[in-house]
Amino acid sequence: VVRENTSHTIGGNSDNKKNEITNHNYGIQFSSSSGATTEPIQNITVTNNNIHDNTSHGLYCDRSLNYATGTYTYEITVTGNTFDGNGGSGLYAQGCSLDIQDNIATDNADYGMVVTSTEQPDDTAGYSNPYDALSPNNVSDDLVSQPRITGNTFGGNTDGGLWLMDAEPTNASTVISGNTFN
């Protein structure tokens, strides 16, 4: 678990020396707590790993907002990894804007990859409605995930290859043509 940290690389190299990340609840987890003084998760690279057979998601990212500035940047680069046979999705990003390139997501129990907003209930009416938090009806007030998703290969995932909800990839016009869905 990486929390509120900067400048780390989790990965092997291109010489067929990959990390095997397997048999955990989450293969890799990034999480940021909330608060004005919270350091954002940034400058993290996850590259050339075999992330497989974990109980839940292969890679899980939760809230990477820079609370001081209110901005999301490409704080985590995920490239050249294989997500296979995980009990949840291969990659699950909630409230994170990742740079997701050239990965393979196959045979996961849910989706190959999921990118969604984080819970931002609409409490302007003086109450918190949990059903308002993650719905396509209010994308303008909870769009906090703006990933770049390109060059990935999806196949054999139970629920589908890629699911985007209240998230708008920066390459939205090419997200289908720029990835391979088998």
Stockholm file with secondary structure:
# STOCKHOLM 1.0

chainA/1-182         VVRENTSHTIGGNSDNKKNEITNHNYGIQFSSSSGATTEPIQNITVTNNNIHDNTSHGLYCDRSLNYATGTYTYEITVTGNTFDGNGGSGLYAQGCSLDIQDNIATDNADYGMVVTSTEQPDDTAGYSNPYDALSPNNVSDDLVSQPRITGNTFGGNTDGGLWLMDAEPTNASTVISGNTFN
#=GR chainA/1-182 SS CEESCEEEEEECBTTTBCEEEESSSSSEEEECCCSTTCCCCEEEEEESEEEECCSSCSEEEECCCBTTTTBCCCCEEEESCEEESCSSCSEEEESCCEEEESCEEESCSSEEEEEECCCCCCCTTSSCCGGGTTCGGGHHHHCCBCCEEESCEEESCSSEEEEEESBCCTTGGGTTTTSEEC
#=GC SS_cons         CEESCEEEEEECBTTTBCEEEESSSSSEEEECCCSTTCCCCEEEEEESEEEECCSSCSEEEECCCBTTTTBCCCCEEEESCEEESCSSCSEEEESCCEEEESCEEESCSSEEEEEECCCCCCCTTSSCCGGGTTCGGGHHHHCCBCCEEESCEEESCSSEEEEEESBCCTTGGGTTTTSEEC
//
